[in-house]
Amino acid sequence: MGIKEEIIKILFKHPEGLTFTQIARDVGIHRNTITKYIYELKGEDKISIRDLKTLKLCYIKKHFQEDSKVDK
């Protein structure tokens, strides 16, 4: 499984959203590296990022969640 697929799988399990740091910890790679993949997924319109000033939360996009065949 690729890194982007791991991120998607993790976010499916956390509909409340996760920070970049939490995602990096769960995937097992450095936060700076995970940032690249998160922004690629955002560009693919699969996730959204909510900026809360002191942190950013990532969520699965509703339309992607409904259309996805990824195991939750």
Phi, psi and omega in degrees: 000137180280169182297317180297321178295323177296318179299313179301312181300317180295317181292329175299325182281347183229074181297344178285349179095156178225151175281165177303319181296318178296318179296314180301316179298315182293324179281329178091027175230166184297147180303319180298324179289318182296329180304318179303312183290324178297315180289332174294316178296323176296317178296331177277002178063034179260334178227163173237159180236128178254119182270114180253031179070299182271346177204166177237132178255140179252141181224153170286136177290139184304314182296325179289322180298318182288326184269346188285146176251015179290136176296129181275000000 
